[in-house]
Amino acid sequence: MSAVTVPVRGASYRWVILGIATFAQASASFFVQGIGAISAFLERDLHLSTAQIGLLISAAQLVPLVGLLVAGELLDRYSERWVVGIGTLLVALSLLGGSLATGYVSLLLLLIVVGTGYSTAQPGGSKSVAQWFDASQRGFAMGIRQAGLPLGGALAAAVLPYLAGEMGWQSSFVAGGLVALLGAVVFIGFYRAPETAAPPRPVSQGTSIRSELASRLRMIRDPAMGRIMLSGVSLISVQYGIQVLTVLFLHDEADLSITTSALLLFVAQCGGVAGRIVLAAWSDRCTAGRYLPVLVCMSAVIAGLAVLVLVPLHSVVLCGILVTWLGFFGFGWYGPWVAYVAESASPEKTGFALGLAMSVNQIAVIAVPPILGLLKDATDSYTPGWSLLAAMTLVALLATSWGSRESATRPSA
């Protein structure tokens, strides 16, 4: 793919774009990524099982299974300013409505609506950064922007348990709604497309939407997209496994308080913020291509999960070191991964490529939390869940590392 060239006039505005895209991502993901931090409160106050908690976390990820594809197509046709801004606004309004929910079913329904708006945040912010930064800085910029997701989750892990403990779990929905509202206002107010951005792409006369969609879906057959999907599904499973199980696991197995367990989830999310920036910056300079950092993340995650299963965790320090490691690689992988996705498609198809890859990830995002919950409830142990995540990642590592040897350079359109 040819490098994006930003004109000298206004070129410094790309850093403003990076800042607001990161802020919008953190705002939209604040509650969605942080709901695991209040899982113990929801479990206690609503008398829920671990499987029900997992399903609750999956609810906000249900619509993006299709919504990411729709959002990706919208981003290729309309300004990111309005697609992302309106989507984040919908997240805000839905979460504010969630504070009025009276029970588990109503919470599920409202979180499904949250997912509709949340679908625009990931591909929209990624395309914004991809348009403003050329290849020499794209990974670093994408890493900073993608750090917004664990940053939002980290802030939520620090704030939401306190609010839930002091004022009830409903207050955490209000906080999430207000944060998302601020993100929507900032993005709509400050985002502008670069002067060299490709104009919106209308459907060509004589070309049906159906045939155009079929043409785009042929990207699935590309070897680079195959690696993207396998690695993405395995690593997103680990990421959500950490979010769903960490607080409960540390509370039950390491005999830590709910507050301390939530604080360690915050530590893991902070590790993810650092990982997304550091690993993505490395991918800009990695002579073996952007995919090598992804392979390193898979290897590191397998090692961390093995320690989690095999080593008794009765020390807060040991728990902190382990969750930091898992956070750095288990969340940090997304920086180089999404840069790899952005460079795997031609400029006019970047939005759809991002939406396609992320929508495949959504299958795991939806399925993994309740599956892990069911395994815990059925076996009364966290070991099967952690072992499943390690096995999935090992299979993906073996399958994609072999393919990457045949394409060690960065993908081109």
Protein Blocks (a to p, Z undefined) as FASTA:
>chain_A
ZZddddfehplmmmmmmmmmmmmmmmmmmmmmmmmmmmmmmmmmnopafklmmmmmmmmm
mmmmmmmmmmmmmmmmmcfklmmmmmmmmmmmmmmmmmmpcbfklmmmmmmmmmmmmmmm
mmmmmmmmmmmpcfklmmmmmmmmmmmmmmmmmmmmmmmmmmmmmnojklmmmmmmmmmm
mmmmmmmmmgccdfklccdddddehiafklmmmmmmmmmmpmklmmmmmmmmmmmmmmmm
mmmmmmmmmmmmnopafklmmmmmmmmmmmmmmmmmmmmmmmmmmmnbjklmmmmmmmmm
mmmmmmmmmpccfbfklmmmmmmmmmmmmmmmmmmmmmmmmmmpcfklmmmmmmmmmmmm
mmmmmmmmmmmmmmmmmnopaklmmmmmmmmmmmmmmmmmmmmmmmmbccdZZ
